[in-house]
Amino acid sequence: MLSLVIIVGLLAFAFGKPCATEGSNREFHLSLNKNLLRSLETQEGLPNPSVHLALRLSDNHNPPKESEHLNRLKNLLHNDIQSSLSNSQSVVGLLALYTLALKSSCYDLNTVTFTVSEKSETLLTHLKKQMDDEKDNIAFSHRPLTNYYQYSLGVLALCVSGIRVNNHVSNKLIKAVEMEHFKHGDESTDTNAMAGMALQCVKDAGSHVQNAAELDAALSQIKQKLLASRRDDGHIGNEFSTGLAVQALIAMGSRVAECAASMEAMRTDARSNTYNNPMALSQILPALQHKSYLSIKSKECLNEDDTLVVEPIDPVVDSGSKSTVTVLVEVVASSGAAAVYSVDVPKGDSLLEALEILKGKNVGFTFEKESSLWGNFLSAVNGEQARQSDRRYWHLSSDGTALIQGVNDFKIEAVQKITIKNTSY
């Protein structure tokens, strides 16, 4: 008996502290649930359908606040999508997330309409039309109007809503997996994860596809890609793709244990406040609770509890003046021409705040930003735009390492060189 105790002790020493008990993990997940609910009170811009999804998939609820957020989605977000549709913009990803958010609240999707050119049609009709446009663009130029992440979201939203997905639409996604048309690097992990959930839903629904064997092969390939993206620290892809990756593995039938390395990695990051962005938190919370977006399909919204209470937080006390660090900001235009600026920034400020300070110095640096569900992103720098319609974006890196956080979330903690490069994809 003593020898067994010694062996267990040695194993614990060799592999680090043992996984927390299920009860303590449940308490921690509840605290994350409260943080996500609390974010509704401080959110800027449009209400976030991904946050609503995560709140609705949770075991604990605050019906009044969730209902209030649902109403904001049906008004503010709805009107924004209406404007985009009226201007013939491709918003399939946002339209799909809106659909999933409403579905997660068991809302009757047939009562939700948009009016374009004086013709009123249901949300699902518009989503199907946008998916057809995306499909046609793939046939014409071998890529969607938006990207395969949004295309996968569209397939998933239609399928979860009980709509039979056009086999030509699903087949385009299957072929994209087969031909490895997703972007390389960490961002492909997100796309693989969303495509996996979408195609698993298609398979579970028994929808007709052109080749069932190809569908199975695509799902197998996606699973292999996700598993091959695992890092030594437990993350799959990177810190911000692990949540969706775990959701996809769960949806595709993989058993993800409570103490799996990926689960522990997300909990470790959450404890260190890595997921302070509500969008990021909304993607890991379902995974930590062993759920995925496919869980929405069977959600009934019956006998839900009312136990999620958010306690007030003590106000943060300003500790006074901060020390400053020097940051070099390099801007690389699409032509390859580069300009370098220097700015002193209070330690702990966000990259966005640093750029605002630099802009205020009137040294020739200017920028414009736009909002997204992930927060602000750069749309124009020094008068040059990098637009999705042109398949370009401003790539951010620090000392040569690509940033995985946006301008709102990345904090300046030390002297460094930030490179902002107009990049194609």
C-alpha positions as CSV (number, residue, x, y, z in Angstrom):
1,M,0.0,0.0,0.0
2,L,2.8,2.4,0.9
3,S,4.5,1.6,-2.4
4,L,1.3,2.5,-4.3
5,V,1.2,5.9,-2.5
6,I,4.8,6.5,-3.4
7,I,4.2,5.7,-7.1
8,V,1.1,8.0,-7.2
9,G,3.2,10.8,-5.6
10,L,6.0,10.3,-8.1
11,L,3.6,10.4,-11.0
12,A,2.0,13.6,-9.7
13,F,5.4,15.2,-9.3
14,A,6.4,14.1,-12.9
15,F,3.3,15.3,-14.6
16,G,2.5,18.4,-12.5
17,K,-0.4,18.9,-10.2
18,P,-3.4,16.6,-10.7
19,C,-6.5,17.9,-12.5
20,A,-8.9,19.8,-10.2
21,T,-12.0,18.0,-9.1
22,E,-15.1,18.1,-11.2
23,G,-16.8,20.2,-8.5
24,S,-14.1,22.9,-8.4
25,N,-14.1,23.0,-12.2
26,R,-17.8,23.5,-12.2
27,E,-17.4,26.4,-9.8
28,F,-14.8,28.0,-12.0
29,H,-16.9,27.5,-15.1
30,L,-19.7,29.3,-13.3
31,S,-17.5,32.2,-12.5
32,L,-16.6,32.5,-16.3
33,N,-20.4,32.3,-17.0
34,K,-20.8,35.3,-14.7
35,N,-18.0,37.2,-16.3
36,L,-19.6,36.7,-19.7
37,L,-23.0,37.8,-18.4
38,R,-21.3,40.8,-16.8
39,S,-19.8,41.8,-20.2
40,L,-23.3,42.6,-21.4
41,E,-23.3,45.7,-19.1
42,T,-20.0,47.1,-20.6
43,Q,-20.2,46.0,-24.2
44,E,-19.6,48.5,-26.9
45,G,-21.1,48.6,-30.3
46,L,-23.6,46.0,-31.5
47,P,-24.8,43.2,-29.2
48,N,-22.8,40.1,-29.8
49,P,-24.7,37.0,-31.0
50,S,-21.8,34.7,-30.1
51,V,-22.1,35.9,-26.4
52,H,-25.8,35.1,-26.5
53,L,-25.1,31.6,-27.9
54,A,-22.7,30.8,-25.0
55,L,-25.1,32.1,-22.4
56,R,-27.9,30.0,-23.8
57,L,-25.8,26.9,-24.0
58,S,-24.8,27.2,-20.4
59,D,-26.4,25.2,-17.6
60,N,-27.0,28.3,-15.5
61,H,-29.2,31.2,-16.6
62,N,-30.3,34.7,-15.8
63,P,-33.6,34.9,-17.8
64,P,-34.2,38.6,-17.5
65,K,-30.7,39.6,-18.7
66,E,-30.7,37.0,-21.4
67,S,-34.2,38.2,-22.6
68,E,-33.0,41.8,-22.6
69,H,-30.0,40.8,-24.7
70,L,-32.2,38.9,-27.1
71,N,-34.3,42.0,-27.6
72,R,-31.2,44.1,-28.3
73,L,-30.2,41.5,-30.9
74,K,-33.6,41.6,-32.5
75,N,-33.4,45.4,-32.7
76,L,-29.9,46.7,-33.0
77,L,-28.2,43.8,-34.7
78,H,-31.2,43.1,-36.9
79,N,-31.2,46.7,-38.2
80,D,-27.5,46.6,-38.9
81,I,-27.9,43.4,-41.0
82,Q,-31.0,45.0,-42.7
83,S,-28.7,47.9,-43.8
84,S,-26.1,45.5,-45.1
85,L,-28.5,43.4,-47.0
86,S,-30.1,46.6,-48.5
87,N,-26.6,47.6,-49.7
88,S,-26.0,44.1,-51.3
89,Q,-23.2,43.3,-48.9
90,S,-22.1,39.8,-48.1
91,V,-22.8,39.2,-44.4
92,V,-23.3,35.5,-44.3
93,G,-21.2,35.0,-41.2
94,L,-23.1,37.6,-39.1
95,L,-26.4,36.4,-40.5
96,A,-25.6,32.8,-39.5
97,L,-24.6,33.8,-36.0
98,Y,-27.8,35.8,-35.6
99,T,-29.7,32.8,-36.7
100,L,-27.9,30.5,-34.2
101,A,-28.5,33.1,-31.4
102,L,-32.2,33.3,-32.1
103,K,-32.4,29.5,-32.4
104,S,-30.6,29.1,-29.0
105,S,-33.5,31.1,-27.5
106,C,-36.0,28.8,-29.2
107,Y,-37.2,31.9,-31.2
108,D,-39.5,31.2,-34.1
109,L,-37.2,32.0,-37.1
110,N,-40.1,32.1,-39.5
111,T,-41.3,35.4,-37.9
112,V,-38.0,37.1,-38.5
113,T,-37.9,39.0,-41.8
114,F,-35.8,41.5,-43.8
115,T,-37.0,43.8,-46.5
116,V,-34.9,44.3,-49.6
117,S,-36.1,46.2,-52.7
118,E,-39.6,46.4,-51.1
119,K,-39.7,42.6,-50.8
120,S,-40.0,41.0,-47.4
121,E,-38.5,37.5,-46.9
122,T,-37.6,35.5,-43.9
123,L,-34.1,35.4,-42.3
124,L,-33.6,31.8,-43.4
125,T,-34.5,32.7,-47.0
126,H,-31.9,35.5,-47.0
127,L,-29.3,33.1,-45.5
128,K,-30.0,30.5,-48.2
129,K,-29.7,33.2,-50.9
130,Q,-26.4,34.5,-49.4
131,M,-25.1,30.9,-49.3
132,D,-26.0,30.4,-53.0
133,D,-24.1,33.6,-53.8
134,E,-21.1,32.3,-51.9
135,K,-21.4,28.9,-53.7
136,D,-21.6,30.5,-57.1
137,N,-18.5,32.6,-56.3
138,I,-16.6,29.4,-55.4
139,A,-17.5,27.9,-58.7
140,F,-16.4,31.0,-60.5
141,S,-13.2,32.0,-58.6
142,H,-12.5,28.9,-56.4
143,R,-13.2,30.9,-53.2
144,P,-16.3,32.3,-51.4
145,L,-17.2,36.0,-51.4
146,T,-16.2,36.1,-47.7
147,N,-14.2,33.1,-46.5
148,Y,-14.6,29.5,-45.7
149,Y,-15.1,30.2,-42.0
150,Q,-18.2,32.3,-42.7
151,Y,-19.3,29.8,-45.4
152,S,-19.1,27.0,-42.8
153,L,-21.1,29.1,-40.3
154,G,-23.8,29.5,-42.9
155,V,-24.0,25.7,-43.5
156,L,-24.1,25.1,-39.8
157,A,-26.8,27.7,-39.1
158,L,-29.1,26.3,-41.9
159,C,-28.6,22.7,-40.7
160,V,-29.1,23.5,-37.0
161,S,-32.3,25.3,-37.9
162,G,-33.7,22.2,-39.6
163,I,-33.2,23.4,-43.1
164,R,-32.0,20.9,-45.7
165,V,-28.7,22.2,-46.9
166,N,-28.4,22.3,-50.7
167,N,-26.1,19.4,-51.6
168,H,-24.2,21.7,-54.0
169,V,-23.5,24.0,-51.1
170,S,-22.3,21.3,-48.8
171,N,-20.3,19.7,-51.5
172,K,-18.3,22.9,-52.1
173,L,-17.3,22.8,-48.4
174,I,-16.4,19.1,-48.7
175,K,-14.2,19.8,-51.8
176,A,-12.5,22.8,-50.0
177,V,-11.5,20.4,-47.2
178,E,-10.3,17.8,-49.6
179,M,-8.3,20.3,-51.6
180,E,-7.0,22.0,-48.4
181,H,-8.2,25.4,-49.5
182,F,-8.4,26.8,-45.9
183,K,-5.8,29.3,-44.9
184,H,-2.6,28.0,-43.4
185,G,-1.5,28.6,-39.8
186,D,-3.5,29.1,-36.7
187,E,-6.5,30.7,-38.6
188,S,-7.1,27.4,-40.5
189,T,-7.7,25.8,-37.1
190,D,-10.8,28.0,-36.6
191,T,-12.0,27.2,-40.1
192,N,-11.4,23.5,-39.8
193,A,-13.3,23.5,-36.5
194,M,-16.3,25.4,-37.9
195,A,-16.3,23.2,-41.1
196,G,-16.2,20.1,-38.9
197,M,-19.3,21.2,-36.9
198,A,-21.1,22.1,-40.1
199,L,-20.4,18.9,-42.0
200,Q,-21.1,16.8,-38.9
201,C,-24.5,18.5,-38.6
202,V,-25.1,17.7,-42.3
203,K,-24.2,14.0,-41.7
204,D,-26.4,13.7,-38.6
205,A,-29.3,15.3,-40.4
206,G,-29.1,12.6,-43.1
207,S,-29.0,15.2,-45.8
208,H,-28.4,14.1,-49.3
209,V,-24.8,14.8,-50.4
210,Q,-23.3,14.0,-53.7
211,N,-20.9,11.5,-52.2
212,A,-21.4,10.2,-48.6
213,A,-17.9,8.6,-48.7
214,E,-16.4,12.0,-49.4
215,L,-18.3,13.6,-46.5
216,D,-16.9,10.9,-44.2
217,A,-13.4,11.5,-45.6
218,A,-13.7,15.2,-45.1
219,L,-14.7,14.8,-41.5
220,S,-11.9,12.4,-40.9
221,Q,-9.4,14.8,-42.5
222,I,-10.7,17.7,-40.4
223,K,-10.3,15.7,-37.2
224,Q,-6.8,14.7,-38.1
225,K,-5.9,18.4,-38.9
226,L,-7.2,19.5,-35.5
227,L,-5.4,16.7,-33.6
228,A,-2.2,17.5,-35.6
229,S,-2.5,21.2,-34.5
230,R,-2.1,20.3,-30.8
231,R,0.8,22.0,-29.0
232,D,2.8,20.7,-26.1
233,D,1.0,23.1,-23.8
234,G,-2.4,21.6,-24.7
235,H,-3.7,24.3,-27.0
236,I,-5.0,23.4,-30.5
237,G,-3.7,26.0,-33.0
238,N,-3.4,28.8,-30.5
239,E,-5.0,30.2,-27.3
240,F,-7.9,31.6,-29.2
241,S,-8.7,28.7,-31.5
242,T,-8.7,26.0,-28.9
243,G,-12.3,26.6,-27.8
244,L,-13.8,26.1,-31.3
245,A,-11.4,23.2,-31.9
246,V,-12.6,21.4,-28.7
247,Q,-16.2,22.1,-29.6
248,A,-15.6,20.5,-33.1
249,L,-14.0,17.4,-31.6
250,I,-16.9,17.0,-29.2
251,A,-19.4,17.5,-32.0
252,M,-17.6,14.9,-34.2
253,G,-17.8,12.3,-31.4
254,S,-14.3,12.5,-29.8
255,R,-14.2,12.0,-26.1
256,V,-12.6,15.1,-24.5
257,A,-12.0,14.3,-20.9
258,E,-12.5,16.9,-18.1
259,C,-8.7,16.7,-17.4
260,A,-7.7,16.7,-21.1
261,A,-4.7,18.9,-21.9
262,S,-6.8,21.2,-24.1
263,M,-9.3,21.7,-21.3
264,E,-6.6,22.4,-18.7
265,A,-4.9,24.9,-21.1
266,M,-8.2,26.9,-21.5
267,R,-8.7,27.0,-17.8
268,T,-5.1,28.1,-17.2
269,D,-5.5,30.9,-19.7
270,A,-8.9,31.9,-18.3
271,R,-7.4,32.2,-14.8
272,S,-4.7,34.5,-16.2
273,N,-7.3,36.7,-17.9
274,T,-6.2,35.8,-21.4
275,Y,-9.9,35.6,-22.4
276,N,-10.9,39.1,-21.3
277,N,-12.5,39.6,-24.7
278,P,-16.1,38.5,-24.5
279,M,-15.9,37.0,-28.0
280,A,-13.0,34.7,-26.9
281,L,-14.8,33.8,-23.7
282,S,-18.0,32.9,-25.6
283,Q,-16.1,30.3,-27.7
284,I,-14.3,28.5,-24.8
285,L,-17.3,28.4,-22.3
286,P,-19.4,25.9,-24.3
287,A,-16.3,23.7,-24.8
288,L,-15.4,23.7,-21.1
289,Q,-19.0,22.6,-20.4
290,H,-18.6,19.8,-23.0
291,K,-21.0,21.4,-25.5
292,S,-20.8,22.6,-29.1
293,Y,-22.9,24.7,-31.4
294,L,-24.5,21.5,-32.5
295,S,-26.1,21.3,-29.1
296,I,-28.4,24.2,-30.2
297,K,-30.3,21.8,-32.5
298,S,-31.8,19.8,-29.6
299,K,-32.2,22.7,-27.2
300,E,-35.8,23.0,-25.8
301,C,-35.6,26.0,-23.5
302,L,-37.8,24.2,-20.9
303,N,-37.5,24.3,-17.1
304,E,-34.3,26.4,-17.2
305,D,-33.0,27.6,-13.9
306,D,-32.6,31.2,-12.7
307,T,-29.5,30.8,-10.6
308,L,-27.0,33.0,-12.4
309,V,-26.6,36.0,-10.2
310,V,-23.9,38.6,-10.9
311,E,-22.4,40.2,-7.8
312,P,-21.1,43.8,-8.1
313,I,-17.4,44.2,-8.6
314,D,-15.2,46.5,-6.5
315,P,-14.1,49.5,-8.5
316,V,-10.5,49.5,-9.7
317,V,-8.4,52.0,-7.9
318,D,-6.0,54.1,-10.1
319,S,-2.5,53.5,-8.8
320,G,-1.3,56.8,-10.2
321,S,1.1,57.5,-13.1
322,K,2.5,54.6,-15.1
323,S,6.1,54.1,-16.3
324,T,6.5,54.5,-20.1
325,V,8.1,52.2,-22.7
326,T,9.3,53.1,-26.1
327,V,7.5,51.5,-29.0
328,L,8.7,51.5,-32.7
329,V,5.8,51.4,-35.1
330,E,6.6,50.3,-38.6
331,V,4.0,50.6,-41.4
332,V,4.5,48.6,-44.5
333,A,2.3,49.7,-47.4
334,S,1.0,47.3,-50.1
335,S,3.8,48.6,-52.4
336,G,6.4,47.5,-49.9
337,A,7.3,51.0,-48.8
338,A,7.9,51.3,-45.1
339,A,7.8,54.1,-42.6
340,V,8.9,53.9,-39.0
341,Y,7.8,56.0,-36.0
342,S,8.7,56.1,-32.3
343,V,6.3,56.7,-29.5
344,D,6.5,56.5,-25.7
345,V,3.5,54.6,-24.3
346,P,2.3,54.1,-20.7
347,K,3.1,50.5,-19.7
348,G,0.0,48.4,-19.8
349,D,-1.8,50.5,-22.4
350,S,-3.5,48.7,-25.3
351,L,-2.0,48.8,-28.8
352,L,-5.0,50.9,-29.9
353,E,-4.2,53.5,-27.2
354,A,-0.6,53.5,-28.3
355,L,-1.6,54.2,-31.9
356,E,-3.9,57.0,-30.7
357,I,-0.9,58.6,-28.9
358,L,1.2,58.3,-32.0
359,K,-1.5,59.7,-34.2
360,G,-1.8,62.7,-31.8
361,K,1.9,63.5,-32.3
362,N,1.2,64.7,-35.8
363,V,4.3,63.0,-37.3
364,G,2.4,61.8,-40.4
365,F,0.9,58.6,-38.9
366,T,-2.9,58.2,-39.3
367,F,-5.3,55.4,-39.0
368,E,-8.9,54.5,-39.2
369,K,-10.7,51.7,-37.4
370,E,-13.9,49.7,-37.7
371,S,-15.7,47.6,-35.2
372,S,-16.3,43.8,-35.3
373,L,-17.5,41.2,-32.9
374,W,-13.9,40.8,-31.8
375,G,-13.5,44.5,-31.2
376,N,-11.9,47.2,-33.2
377,F,-9.6,46.4,-36.2
378,L,-7.6,48.6,-38.5
379,S,-9.2,49.5,-41.8
380,A,-6.9,52.2,-43.1
381,V,-3.4,53.3,-42.1
382,N,-1.6,56.4,-43.5
383,G,-4.5,56.8,-46.0
384,E,-4.2,53.3,-47.4
385,Q,-7.1,50.8,-47.0
386,A,-6.9,47.1,-46.5
387,R,-10.4,45.9,-47.3
388,Q,-12.0,42.4,-47.2
389,S,-13.5,43.1,-50.6
390,D,-10.0,43.3,-52.0
391,R,-8.9,40.3,-49.9
392,R,-6.4,42.4,-47.9
393,Y,-6.0,43.2,-44.2
394,W,-3.5,44.9,-41.8
395,H,-1.3,42.1,-40.4
396,L,0.1,43.0,-36.9
397,S,3.3,41.6,-35.4
398,S,5.5,42.4,-32.4
399,D,9.2,41.9,-33.0
400,G,8.4,39.6,-35.9
401,T,5.9,37.5,-34.1
402,A,2.3,37.7,-35.4
403,L,-0.2,39.0,-32.8
404,I,-3.1,36.7,-32.0
405,Q,-5.0,39.5,-30.2
406,G,-6.5,42.6,-31.7
407,V,-5.6,46.2,-31.2
408,N,-8.0,46.5,-28.2
409,D,-6.7,43.5,-26.4
410,F,-2.9,43.5,-27.0
411,K,-1.1,45.3,-24.1
412,I,2.2,47.1,-24.4
413,E,4.3,45.8,-21.5
414,A,7.8,46.2,-22.8
415,V,10.0,47.9,-25.5
416,Q,9.2,46.4,-28.8
417,K,8.7,47.0,-32.6
418,I,5.1,46.8,-33.8
419,T,4.8,46.1,-37.6
420,I,1.6,46.9,-39.4
421,K,1.7,45.4,-42.9
422,N,-0.9,45.6,-45.7
423,T,-1.2,41.9,-46.5
424,S,-3.2,39.9,-49.1
425,Y,-4.9,36.6,-48.5
